[in-house]
Amino acid sequence: MTLQQFFEWVQLHPMSVLYYFLAILLATLVLNALSEGQGHNAPWRWLYSVIIYAVCIPGIFSIMLNIYFFLFEKRGLMQAELLLQFLPLVAMLAAIYFIRKNVSLDAIPGFDRIYSLAAIIATVLMLMWVVDRTHLYAISFIPFYYVIILLIGSVLFIRFMLKKWM
């Protein structure tokens, strides 16, 4: 299944996507009510971790998809698909807001990995945009695999600096 086929499937079955994000938000609210003040303890924080991963991966994907559509394909805002580009982002922000009210995000296992994933994806998109705008690969006489090596080295350097800085 390609991304285009997945997008077409979502357009044909919009309620399944809506039910997915509503179930995540409902699970967050129920978990907040059940764990009342105990969210930092072992069983609750692992459940919060599952919810964070279930909502942040589509949310990060939708953010990066928006950046890609607006920067590379130059799509307008009026052409955006709500279920694919904005609903995951809104659901991610809402779930994180409700989870943050009950437990510190530092206590949730794996939240730092989600943050690192978003930073690396954003870095790669930024480097791709710079290479696309400068036409580095078109005006230079170096082989293309050197450009790829330069991109990978840049990502590793930025990741190292982010770890050192934080």
C-alpha positions in Angstrom: 0.0 0.0 0.0 1.4 3.4 -1.0 0.8 6.6 0.8 -1.5 7.7 -1.9 -3.6 4.6 -1.5 -3.7 5.1 2.3 -4.9 8.7 1.8 -7.6 7.5 -0.6 -8.6 4.8 2.0 -8.9 7.5 4.7 -11.1 9.6 2.4 -13.3 6.6 1.8 -13.5 5.7 5.5 -13.2 8.9 7.5 -15.1 7.6 10.5 -12.4 5.0 11.4 -9.8 7.8 11.7 -12.2 9.9 13.7 -13.0 7.0 16.0 -9.3 6.2 16.5 -8.5 9.7 17.7 -11.7 9.9 19.8 -10.8 6.6 21.4 -7.4 7.9 22.3 -8.8 11.1 23.8 -11.4 9.1 25.7 -8.8 6.7 27.0 -6.7 9.7 28.2 -9.6 11.2 30.1 -10.5 7.8 31.6 -6.9 7.2 32.6 -6.7 10.6 34.2 -9.8 9.9 36.2 -8.6 6.5 37.4 -5.0 7.5 38.2 -6.0 10.7 40.0 -2.6 11.9 41.3 -0.9 8.5 40.9 0.2 9.0 37.2 3.9 8.9 38.0 3.6 5.4 39.5 4.5 2.3 37.5 1.3 0.9 36.0 -0.1 4.3 35.1 2.9 5.8 33.4 3.3 2.8 31.1 -0.3 3.3 30.0 0.3 6.9 29.5 3.4 5.9 27.4 1.2 3.8 25.1 -1.2 6.7 24.6 1.6 9.1 23.9 3.1 6.8 21.3 -0.4 6.1 19.8 -1.1 9.8 19.4 2.3 11.3 18.8 3.4 9.2 15.9 0.5 10.2 13.7 0.7 13.7 15.0 4.4 14.1 14.1 3.7 12.5 10.8 1.0 15.0 10.1 3.3 17.9 11.1 6.0 16.7 8.7 3.4 16.0 6.0 2.2 19.6 6.3 5.7 20.9 6.1 6.4 18.8 3.1 3.2 19.8 1.3 3.6 23.5 2.0 7.4 23.8 1.3 8.0 21.2 -1.4 4.7 20.8 -3.2 3.6 24.4 -2.6 0.1 23.4 -1.7 -2.3 26.0 -0.4 -3.9 25.8 3.0 -7.3 25.5 1.3 -6.2 22.2 -0.2 -5.4 20.6 3.1 -7.2 17.4 4.2 -8.5 17.9 7.7 -8.4 14.2 8.7 -4.8 13.7 7.6 -3.2 17.0 8.2 -4.9 18.7 11.2 -6.9 16.1 13.2 -3.8 14.1 14.3 -2.1 17.4 15.3 -5.1 18.6 17.3 -5.5 15.1 18.9 -1.8 15.0 19.8 -1.9 18.4 21.4 -5.1 17.7 23.3 -3.8 14.3 24.6 -0.5 15.8 25.7 -2.3 18.6 27.4 -4.6 16.3 29.4 -1.8 13.9 30.3 0.4 16.8 31.4 -2.3 17.9 33.8 -2.0 14.6 35.7 1.7 13.6 35.3 5.0 15.2 34.4 6.0 14.2 30.9 9.5 13.5 32.2 8.1 10.6 34.1 6.6 8.9 31.0 8.9 6.3 29.6 9.9 7.0 26.0 8.7 10.6 25.7 12.3 11.8 25.2 12.5 9.4 22.2 9.4 10.9 20.6 11.0 14.3 21.0 14.3 13.1 19.5 12.3 11.5 16.6 10.6 14.8 15.8 13.9 16.7 16.0 15.6 14.3 13.6 12.8 14.3 11.1 12.6 18.1 11.3 16.4 18.3 10.7 16.2 16.0 7.7 13.3 18.0 6.2 15.2 21.2 6.8 18.4 19.9 5.1 16.3 18.5 2.2 14.7 21.9 1.8 18.2 23.6 1.8 19.5 21.2 -0.8 16.3 21.6 -2.9 16.5 25.4 -2.8 20.2 25.8 -3.4 20.3 23.1 -6.1 23.6 21.9 -4.6 23.3 18.6 -6.4 22.7 20.4 -9.8 25.4 22.9 -9.7 28.2 20.8 -8.3 30.3 18.3 -10.0 30.5 15.9 -7.1 28.7 12.6 -7.2 25.2 12.5 -5.7 26.3 9.9 -3.0 28.6 12.6 -1.6 25.5 14.8 -1.1 23.8 11.9 0.7 26.9 11.4 2.9 26.9 15.1 3.7 23.2 15.0 4.7 23.8 12.0 6.9 26.8 13.6 8.5 24.9 16.8 9.1 22.0 14.9 10.8 24.5 13.1 13.0 26.3 16.3 13.9 23.0 18.1 14.7 21.8 15.2 16.8 25.1 15.2 18.7 24.9 18.9 19.3 21.2 18.6 20.4 22.2 15.9 23.0 25.1 18.0 24.2 22.9 21.1 24.4 20.0 19.5 26.2 
